[in-house]
Amino acid sequence: MTNIEQLINDSTALLKNLISTKSFSREEDLTAQILADFLNSHDITTDRVGNNIIAYNKYVDDSKPYILLNSHHDTVKPNPGYSKDPYNPEVEDGKLFGLGSNDAGGCLVSLIAAFRYFYDGDNLPFNLCLIASSEEEVSGKAGLEEAYKHVKSCDFAIIGEPTLLNLAVAEKGLMVLDCEAIGKSGHAAREEGENAIYKAIEDINWFRTYEFPKKSEFLGPVKMSVTMIDAGSQHNVVPASCKFVVDVRTTDVYNNLEVLEIIKQNIKSKVEARSTRLNPSSISINHPIVLSGISLGKELYGSPTMSDQAILSIPSIKTGPGDSARSHSADEFIYLEEINAGIRYYIDLLKGII
């Protein structure tokens, strides 16, 4: 097994290389090659699916469970408030600055280090499947969703995202609904038509006030917010159509299709979901990987922000070095000590289930 100090040094160098290379979502080909070259240089065989890099531990045994280790190497575009060069991996006061350093470069290189630590173990009780994925920031279909189709089915996943090394054991899902109330056009000066705006108001009020019967222990209630509305063509015409958009944040006590069906049963407007694929996720607090985290003194919580957990159908936790509050911020950074701690943490987390 590789020396931890060497893993820390390698990880910091790798993260600096990633920061200095642009990797916007759907444009991650260069960082994908950097990751493949890095793993290959350490005698680790990789596969590439689009801009996703895949690797397994050296001695795979199909009679043992598979654990997915995943984080992403794509980034958003730089926040306009940057005062530093977002592509210059500058170290200052123990902080490594640069775009993607915190979200989720620190997590990714720490997971890769943990993977390398266990890589050539010849008697592991599990197999490790590493996926450095693309398109996470845009929930793209060519990212983890596509890569996972090309690997062995895994029993559970560790998703690397900045959580201050605590464990997100539940995560909200997302649906965006396009709704339309239908009326009948007429002249506003006469008692003509059926005003679609008034019909929409009734449904919008339902979205505002409805409470789903079940509430999540970690995520609370399903949250629905009407965020856009469009109706009318001129002041003296009763509108025959009123369109509105609803942002729905689902929880682990319902899947998206169940929530969509409840909505359709309760409103009169036409409803169409742009997608139902981004489901909520959760894992039992008695799962061995959760118990391992608890034994390390980590807190459990429910995450309101979405990650690649949303497209996995297997149990998963979201955990990693860094702070979610720094994600997508100007002058993004991660503490070097957080990478050090993250590597040791991921290793200890996996040791806790051996």
Sine and cosine of phi, psi and omega as CSV:
sin_phi,cos_phi,sin_psi,cos_psi,sin_omega,cos_omega
0.00,0.00,0.65,-0.76,-0.09,-1.00
-0.93,0.36,0.63,-0.77,0.04,-1.00
-0.85,0.52,0.72,-0.70,-0.09,-1.00
-0.91,0.42,-0.63,0.78,0.01,-1.00
-0.88,0.48,-0.63,0.78,0.05,-1.00
-0.91,0.41,-0.62,0.78,0.04,-1.00
-0.87,0.49,-0.65,0.76,0.00,-1.00
-0.90,0.43,-0.72,0.69,0.01,-1.00
-0.89,0.46,-0.70,0.72,0.00,-1.00
-0.89,0.45,-0.64,0.77,-0.06,-1.00
-0.92,0.39,-0.66,0.76,0.03,-1.00
-0.90,0.43,-0.67,0.74,0.02,-1.00
-0.90,0.43,-0.66,0.75,0.02,-1.00
-0.90,0.44,-0.68,0.73,-0.01,-1.00
-0.90,0.43,-0.64,0.77,0.05,-1.00
-0.88,0.48,-0.65,0.76,0.02,-1.00
-0.90,0.44,-0.66,0.75,0.02,-1.00
-0.91,0.42,-0.68,0.73,0.00,-1.00
-0.87,0.50,-0.63,0.77,-0.09,-1.00
-0.98,0.22,-0.01,1.00,-0.04,-1.00
-0.87,-0.49,0.85,-0.52,-0.02,-1.00
-0.88,0.48,0.69,-0.72,-0.03,-1.00
-0.53,-0.85,0.79,0.61,0.07,-1.00
-0.88,0.48,0.45,-0.89,0.00,-1.00
-0.80,0.60,0.73,-0.69,-0.06,-1.00
0.96,0.29,0.11,0.99,0.05,-1.00
-0.74,-0.67,0.64,0.77,-0.16,-0.99
-0.99,-0.16,0.31,0.95,-0.11,-0.99
-0.87,0.49,-0.60,0.80,-0.04,-1.00
-0.95,0.31,-0.68,0.74,0.03,-1.00
-0.94,0.33,-0.51,0.86,0.09,-1.00
-0.87,0.49,-0.67,0.74,0.02,-1.00
-0.93,0.37,-0.62,0.78,0.06,-1.00
-0.85,0.52,-0.71,0.71,-0.02,-1.00
-0.92,0.40,-0.68,0.73,0.02,-1.00
-0.89,0.46,-0.71,0.71,0.00,-1.00
-0.89,0.45,-0.64,0.77,0.02,-1.00
-0.88,0.48,-0.76,0.65,-0.02,-1.00
-0.91,0.42,-0.68,0.74,0.01,-1.00
-0.88,0.47,-0.58,0.81,0.01,-1.00
-0.91,0.41,-0.31,0.95,0.06,-1.00
-0.96,-0.27,0.43,0.90,0.09,-1.00
0.88,0.48,0.56,0.83,0.06,-1.00
-0.95,-0.32,0.85,-0.53,0.00,-1.00
-0.97,0.26,0.68,-0.73,0.00,-1.00
-0.81,-0.59,0.42,-0.91,0.21,-0.98
-0.89,-0.45,0.44,-0.90,0.03,-1.00
-0.81,-0.59,0.81,-0.59,0.09,-1.00
-0.87,-0.50,0.97,-0.26,-0.13,-0.99
0.88,0.48,-0.83,-0.55,0.05,-1.00
-0.97,-0.25,0.39,0.92,0.06,-1.00
-0.98,-0.22,0.70,-0.71,0.01,-1.00
-0.94,-0.34,0.76,-0.65,-0.11,-0.99
-0.84,-0.54,0.66,-0.76,0.08,-1.00
-0.50,-0.87,0.45,-0.89,0.08,-1.00
-0.86,-0.51,0.35,-0.94,0.12,-0.99
-0.90,0.44,0.33,-0.94,-0.19,-0.98
-0.90,0.45,-0.68,0.73,-0.10,-0.99
-0.94,-0.35,0.99,0.15,-0.02,-1.00
-0.97,0.23,0.68,-0.74,0.02,-1.00
-0.72,-0.69,0.94,-0.33,-0.09,-1.00
-0.91,0.41,-0.20,0.98,0.05,-1.00
-0.98,0.19,-0.14,0.99,-0.03,-1.00
-0.95,-0.31,0.41,-0.91,-0.01,-1.00
-0.92,0.39,0.42,-0.91,0.07,-1.00
-0.96,-0.28,0.74,-0.68,0.07,-1.00
-0.93,-0.37,0.80,-0.60,0.05,-1.00
-1.00,0.02,0.81,-0.59,0.14,-0.99
-0.95,-0.32,0.87,-0.49,-0.10,-1.00
-0.65,-0.76,0.68,-0.73,0.28,-0.96
-0.48,-0.88,0.12,-0.99,-0.14,-0.99
-0.90,-0.44,0.42,-0.91,-0.01,-1.00
-0.90,-0.43,0.10,0.99,0.11,-0.99
-1.00,0.07,0.34,-0.94,0.01,-1.00
-0.73,-0.68,0.30,-0.95,0.23,-0.97
-0.97,0.24,0.10,-0.99,0.11,-0.99
-0.98,0.19,0.42,-0.91,-0.11,-0.99
-0.87,0.50,0.66,-0.75,0.13,-0.99
-0.85,0.52,0.70,-0.71,-0.02,-1.00
-0.86,0.51,-0.31,0.95,-0.05,-1.00
-1.00,0.10,0.10,0.99,-0.01,-1.00
-0.84,0.54,0.73,-0.68,0.15,-0.99
-0.97,-0.26,-0.25,0.97,0.04,-1.00
-0.95,-0.30,0.28,-0.96,0.11,-0.99
-0.95,0.33,0.90,-0.44,-0.07,-1.00
-0.91,0.42,-0.27,0.96,-0.04,-1.00
-0.95,-0.30,0.20,0.98,0.07,-1.00
-0.96,-0.28,0.95,-0.30,-0.04,-1.00
-0.96,0.27,0.98,0.22,-0.08,-1.00
-1.00,0.02,0.72,-0.70,0.06,-1.00
-0.97,-0.25,0.80,-0.61,-0.03,-1.00
-0.52,-0.85,0.83,-0.56,0.01,-1.00
0.81,0.59,0.64,0.77,0.05,-1.00
0.98,0.19,0.09,1.00,0.00,-1.00
-0.95,-0.30,0.70,-0.71,0.13,-0.99
-0.99,-0.15,0.93,-0.35,-0.02,-1.00
-1.00,0.02,0.45,-0.89,0.11,-0.99
0.57,-0.82,0.48,-0.88,0.00,-1.00
-0.88,0.47,0.81,-0.59,0.00,-1.00
1.00,0.08,0.03,1.00,-0.01,-1.00
-0.90,0.45,-0.68,0.74,-0.02,-1.00
-1.00,-0.03,-0.60,0.80,-0.06,-1.00
-0.82,-0.58,0.99,-0.11,-0.05,1.00
-0.78,-0.63,0.59,0.81,-0.09,-1.00
-0.86,0.51,-0.68,0.74,0.01,-1.00
-0.87,0.49,-0.66,0.75,0.04,-1.00
-0.91,0.42,-0.70,0.72,-0.05,-1.00
-0.88,0.47,-0.77,0.64,-0.04,-1.00
-0.93,0.36,-0.49,0.87,0.05,-1.00
-0.94,0.35,-0.65,0.76,0.06,-1.00
-0.90,0.43,-0.65,0.76,0.04,-1.00
-0.88,0.47,-0.64,0.77,0.04,-1.00
-0.89,0.46,-0.70,0.72,0.04,-1.00
-0.89,0.45,-0.65,0.76,0.06,-1.00
-0.86,0.51,-0.70,0.71,0.01,-1.00
-0.91,0.42,-0.58,0.81,0.00,-1.00
-0.86,0.52,-0.67,0.74,-0.04,-1.00
-1.00,-0.06,-0.11,0.99,-0.23,-0.97
-0.78,0.63,-0.78,0.63,-0.11,-0.99
-0.98,-0.18,0.32,0.95,0.11,-0.99
-0.90,0.43,0.79,-0.61,-0.11,-0.99
-0.99,-0.11,0.04,1.00,0.02,-1.00
-0.61,-0.79,0.64,0.77,0.03,-1.00
-0.94,0.34,0.53,-0.85,0.05,-1.00
-0.99,0.13,0.05,1.00,-0.02,-1.00
-0.54,-0.84,0.25,-0.97,0.18,-0.98
-0.97,-0.24,0.49,-0.87,0.05,-1.00
-0.91,-0.42,0.76,-0.65,0.10,-1.00
-0.89,-0.45,0.91,-0.41,0.00,-1.00
-0.99,-0.15,0.79,-0.62,0.12,-0.99
-0.79,-0.62,0.91,-0.41,0.18,-0.98
-1.00,-0.05,0.95,-0.30,-0.25,-0.97
-0.97,-0.24,0.28,-0.96,0.00,-1.00
-0.93,-0.36,0.14,-0.99,0.18,-0.98
0.87,0.49,0.31,0.95,-0.01,-1.00
-0.91,0.42,-0.62,0.78,-0.09,-1.00
-0.93,0.37,-0.29,0.96,0.02,-1.00
-0.89,-0.46,0.20,0.98,-0.04,-1.00
0.77,0.63,0.67,0.74,-0.07,-1.00
-0.96,0.29,0.51,-0.86,-0.03,-1.00
-0.97,0.24,-0.26,0.97,-0.01,-1.00
-1.00,-0.05,0.10,1.00,0.01,-1.00
-1.00,-0.01,-0.77,-0.64,-0.05,-1.00
-0.85,0.53,-0.58,0.81,-0.01,-1.00
-0.83,0.55,-0.68,0.74,0.03,-1.00
-0.97,0.23,-0.69,0.72,-0.04,-1.00
-0.86,0.51,-0.62,0.78,-0.06,-1.00
-0.91,0.41,-0.38,0.93,0.06,-1.00
-0.93,0.36,-0.27,0.96,-0.12,-0.99
-0.95,-0.31,0.19,0.98,-0.01,-1.00
-0.84,-0.54,0.17,-0.99,0.09,-1.00
-0.89,0.45,0.58,-0.81,0.05,-1.00
-0.89,0.46,0.78,-0.63,-0.07,-1.00
-0.98,-0.19,0.44,-0.90,-0.04,-1.00
-0.99,0.12,-0.56,0.83,0.11,-0.99
-0.31,-0.95,0.14,-0.99,-0.10,-0.99
-0.73,-0.68,0.55,-0.84,0.22,-0.98
-0.94,-0.34,0.90,-0.43,-0.03,-1.00
-0.98,-0.19,0.86,-0.50,-0.04,-1.00
-0.99,0.12,0.96,-0.29,0.10,-0.99
-0.62,-0.78,0.45,-0.89,-0.06,-1.00
-0.93,0.36,0.91,-0.41,-0.04,-1.00
-0.73,-0.69,0.28,0.96,-0.11,-0.99
0.86,0.51,0.46,0.89,0.01,-1.00
0.92,0.38,0.25,0.97,0.17,-0.99
-1.00,0.03,0.13,-0.99,-0.11,-0.99
-0.94,-0.35,0.90,-0.43,0.18,-0.98
-0.99,0.13,0.95,-0.33,-0.06,-1.00
-0.99,-0.13,-0.01,1.00,0.09,-1.00
-0.46,-0.89,0.51,-0.86,-0.05,-1.00
-0.57,-0.82,0.66,-0.75,-0.01,-1.00
-0.95,0.32,0.54,-0.84,0.13,-0.99
-0.99,-0.14,-0.03,-1.00,-0.08,-1.00
-0.61,-0.79,0.69,-0.72,0.26,-0.97
-0.74,-0.68,0.65,-0.76,0.16,-0.99
-0.93,-0.37,0.84,-0.54,-0.08,-1.00
-0.95,-0.32,0.73,-0.68,0.17,-0.99
-0.98,-0.19,0.89,-0.46,-0.07,-1.00
-0.89,-0.45,0.49,-0.87,0.04,-1.00
-0.58,-0.81,0.86,-0.52,0.14,-0.99
-1.00,0.00,0.74,-0.68,-0.07,-1.00
-0.95,-0.31,0.79,-0.61,0.08,-1.00
-0.83,-0.55,-0.53,-0.85,0.01,-1.00
-0.61,-0.79,0.77,-0.63,-0.06,-1.00
-0.93,0.37,0.47,-0.88,0.06,-1.00
-0.17,-0.99,0.09,-1.00,0.01,-1.00
-0.99,0.14,0.76,-0.65,-0.05,-1.00
-0.91,0.42,-0.36,0.93,-0.03,-1.00
-0.99,0.16,-0.27,0.96,-0.02,-1.00
-0.87,-0.49,0.24,-0.97,0.03,-1.00
-0.98,0.20,0.94,0.35,-0.04,-1.00
-0.83,-0.55,0.42,-0.91,0.14,-0.99
0.97,0.25,0.03,-1.00,0.08,-1.00
-0.78,-0.63,0.90,-0.44,-0.13,-0.99
-0.96,0.26,0.92,-0.39,-0.04,-1.00
-0.92,0.40,-0.45,0.89,0.02,-1.00
-0.90,0.44,-0.68,0.73,0.00,-1.00
-0.90,0.44,-0.62,0.78,0.05,-1.00
-0.91,0.42,-0.66,0.75,0.01,-1.00
-0.90,0.44,-0.60,0.80,-0.02,-1.00
-0.85,0.53,-0.65,0.76,0.01,-1.00
-0.87,0.49,-0.70,0.72,-0.01,-1.00
-0.95,0.32,-0.62,0.78,0.02,-1.00
-0.89,0.47,-0.63,0.78,0.05,-1.00
-0.91,0.42,-0.57,0.82,0.07,-1.00
-0.89,0.45,-0.72,0.70,0.03,-1.00
-0.86,0.51,-0.59,0.81,-0.04,-1.00
-0.95,0.32,-0.54,0.84,-0.18,-0.98
-0.93,-0.36,-0.27,0.96,-0.12,-0.99
-0.93,0.36,0.65,-0.76,0.08,-1.00
-0.87,-0.49,0.86,-0.52,0.03,-1.00
-0.93,0.37,0.59,-0.81,-0.09,-1.00
-0.87,0.49,-0.61,0.80,-0.07,-1.00
-0.98,-0.18,0.65,-0.76,0.07,-1.00
-0.86,-0.50,0.61,-0.79,0.00,-1.00
-0.98,0.19,0.64,-0.77,0.02,-1.00
-0.87,0.49,-0.64,0.77,-0.09,-1.00
-0.98,-0.22,-0.36,0.93,-0.11,-0.99
-0.92,-0.40,-0.17,0.99,-0.01,-1.00
0.96,0.26,-0.51,-0.86,-0.08,-1.00
-0.99,0.13,0.36,-0.93,0.21,-0.98
-0.88,0.48,0.70,-0.72,-0.05,-1.00
-0.91,-0.41,0.79,-0.62,0.02,-1.00
-0.83,-0.56,0.76,-0.65,-0.03,-1.00
-0.72,-0.69,0.84,-0.54,0.13,-0.99
-0.98,0.21,0.85,-0.53,-0.17,-0.99
-0.89,-0.46,-0.28,0.96,0.00,-1.00
-0.56,-0.83,0.50,-0.87,0.04,-1.00
-0.52,-0.85,0.57,-0.82,-0.05,-1.00
-0.52,-0.85,0.85,-0.53,0.00,-1.00
-0.33,-0.95,0.43,-0.90,0.14,-0.99
1.00,0.10,0.49,-0.87,0.02,-1.00
-0.86,-0.52,-0.51,0.86,0.07,-1.00
-0.33,-0.94,0.22,-0.98,-0.22,-0.98
-0.92,0.39,-0.44,0.90,-0.12,-0.99
-0.96,-0.27,0.29,0.96,0.01,-1.00
-0.88,-0.47,0.84,-0.54,0.10,-1.00
-0.92,0.40,0.85,-0.53,-0.09,-1.00
-0.95,0.31,0.68,-0.73,0.04,-1.00
-1.00,-0.03,-0.14,0.99,-0.02,-1.00
-0.58,-0.82,0.64,-0.77,0.13,-0.99
-0.69,-0.72,0.91,-0.41,-0.02,-1.00
-0.98,-0.21,0.62,-0.79,0.07,-1.00
-0.53,-0.85,0.40,-0.92,-0.06,-1.00
-0.91,-0.41,0.66,-0.75,0.00,-1.00
-0.83,-0.55,0.78,-0.63,0.11,-0.99
-1.00,-0.07,0.86,-0.51,-0.05,-1.00
-0.88,-0.47,0.85,-0.53,0.05,-1.00
-0.96,-0.29,0.95,-0.30,-0.09,-1.00
-1.00,0.03,0.32,-0.95,-0.01,-1.00
-0.85,-0.53,0.11,-0.99,-0.14,-0.99
-0.95,0.33,-0.07,1.00,0.03,-1.00
-1.00,-0.02,-0.11,0.99,0.11,-0.99
-0.67,-0.74,0.53,-0.85,0.24,-0.97
-1.00,-0.04,0.15,-0.99,-0.09,-1.00
-0.88,0.47,-0.64,0.77,-0.02,-1.00
-0.91,0.43,-0.60,0.80,0.04,-1.00
-0.91,0.42,-0.68,0.73,0.02,-1.00
-0.91,0.42,-0.66,0.75,0.00,-1.00
-0.88,0.48,-0.65,0.76,-0.01,-1.00
-0.91,0.41,-0.66,0.76,0.04,-1.00
-0.88,0.48,-0.67,0.74,0.01,-1.00
-0.88,0.47,-0.73,0.69,-0.03,-1.00
-0.89,0.45,-0.51,0.86,0.00,-1.00
-0.96,0.27,-0.29,0.96,-0.14,-0.99
-0.93,-0.38,-0.23,0.97,0.01,-1.00
-0.86,-0.50,0.35,-0.94,-0.03,-1.00
-1.00,-0.05,-0.38,0.93,0.00,-1.00
-0.92,0.40,0.43,-0.90,0.14,-0.99
-0.94,0.33,0.63,-0.78,-0.05,-1.00
-0.77,-0.64,0.75,-0.66,0.09,-1.00
-0.69,-0.72,0.83,-0.56,0.04,-1.00
-0.99,0.11,0.75,-0.66,0.05,-1.00
-0.90,0.44,-0.55,0.84,0.06,-1.00
-0.28,-0.96,0.52,-0.86,0.11,-0.99
-0.88,-0.47,0.25,0.97,-0.14,-0.99
-0.99,0.14,-0.32,0.95,-0.08,-1.00
-1.00,-0.07,0.98,0.20,-0.12,-0.99
-1.00,0.10,0.36,-0.93,0.15,-0.99
-0.92,0.39,0.32,-0.95,0.00,-1.00
-0.68,-0.74,0.34,-0.94,0.03,-1.00
-0.28,-0.96,0.22,-0.98,0.06,-1.00
-0.57,-0.82,0.55,-0.84,0.01,-1.00
-0.90,0.44,0.66,-0.75,0.04,-1.00
-0.94,0.33,-0.13,0.99,0.08,-1.00
-0.99,-0.17,0.10,1.00,0.04,-1.00
-0.91,0.40,0.60,-0.80,-0.04,-1.00
-0.81,0.59,-0.61,0.80,-0.02,-1.00
-0.95,0.32,-0.52,0.86,0.07,-1.00
-0.94,0.33,-0.69,0.73,0.03,-1.00
-0.88,0.47,-0.58,0.82,0.07,-1.00
-0.89,0.45,-0.69,0.72,0.04,-1.00
-0.89,0.45,-0.66,0.75,0.03,-1.00
-0.87,0.48,-0.65,0.76,0.00,-1.00
-0.90,0.43,-0.37,0.93,0.05,-1.00
-1.00,0.00,0.09,1.00,0.07,-1.00
0.99,0.11,0.33,0.94,-0.05,-1.00
-1.00,0.03,0.51,-0.86,0.01,-1.00
-1.00,0.03,0.50,-0.87,0.06,-1.00
-0.97,-0.23,0.61,-0.80,0.03,-1.00
-0.40,-0.92,0.20,-0.98,0.10,-1.00
-0.97,-0.24,0.71,-0.70,-0.11,-0.99
-0.99,-0.17,0.78,-0.63,0.06,-1.00
-0.99,0.14,-0.26,0.96,-0.02,-1.00
-1.00,-0.07,0.52,-0.85,-0.13,-0.99
-0.99,-0.14,0.54,-0.84,0.05,-1.00
-0.69,-0.72,-0.21,-0.98,0.04,-1.00
-0.94,0.35,-0.10,1.00,0.15,-0.99
-0.83,0.56,-0.50,0.87,-0.12,-0.99
-0.88,0.47,-0.41,0.91,-0.06,-1.00
-0.97,-0.25,0.07,1.00,0.03,-1.00
-0.99,-0.12,0.62,-0.79,0.04,-1.00
-0.98,-0.18,0.04,1.00,0.00,-1.00
-0.98,-0.18,0.36,-0.93,0.07,-1.00
-0.86,0.51,0.54,-0.84,-0.02,-1.00
-0.42,-0.91,0.44,-0.90,0.17,-0.99
-0.87,-0.49,0.47,-0.88,0.10,-0.99
-0.92,-0.39,0.85,-0.52,-0.08,-1.00
-0.30,-0.95,0.54,-0.84,0.04,-1.00
0.17,-0.99,0.15,-0.99,0.01,-1.00
-0.95,0.30,0.40,-0.92,-0.04,-1.00
0.99,-0.16,0.06,-1.00,-0.10,-1.00
-0.80,-0.60,0.83,-0.55,-0.01,-1.00
-0.83,0.55,-0.47,0.88,-0.02,-1.00
-0.91,0.42,-0.35,0.94,0.01,-1.00
-1.00,0.04,-0.25,0.97,-0.08,-1.00
-0.88,0.47,0.68,-0.73,0.05,-1.00
0.90,0.43,0.26,0.97,-0.03,-1.00
-1.00,-0.03,0.28,-0.96,0.11,-0.99
-0.93,0.37,0.59,-0.81,0.00,-1.00
0.80,0.59,0.73,0.68,0.03,-1.00
-0.82,0.58,0.60,-0.80,0.01,-1.00
-0.47,-0.88,0.25,-0.97,0.20,-0.98
-0.68,-0.73,0.62,-0.78,0.06,-1.00
-0.94,0.33,0.67,-0.74,0.08,-1.00
-0.86,0.52,-0.57,0.82,0.02,-1.00
-0.91,0.42,-0.50,0.87,0.03,-1.00
-0.92,0.39,-0.58,0.81,0.06,-1.00
-0.92,0.38,-0.71,0.71,0.07,-1.00
-0.81,0.59,-0.78,0.62,-0.02,-1.00
-0.92,0.40,-0.59,0.81,-0.02,-1.00
-0.90,0.44,-0.67,0.74,0.02,-1.00
-0.89,0.46,-0.75,0.66,-0.01,-1.00
-0.89,0.45,-0.61,0.79,-0.01,-1.00
-0.90,0.43,-0.75,0.66,0.00,-1.00
-0.87,0.49,-0.63,0.77,0.02,-1.00
-0.90,0.44,-0.73,0.68,-0.01,-1.00
-0.91,0.41,-0.58,0.82,0.02,-1.00
-0.87,0.49,-0.71,0.71,0.02,-1.00
-0.95,0.30,-0.57,0.82,0.07,-1.00
-0.89,0.46,-0.49,0.87,-0.03,-1.00
-0.92,0.38,-0.22,0.98,0.04,-1.00
-0.94,-0.34,0.11,0.99,0.05,-1.00
-0.98,0.18,0.00,0.00,0.00,0.00
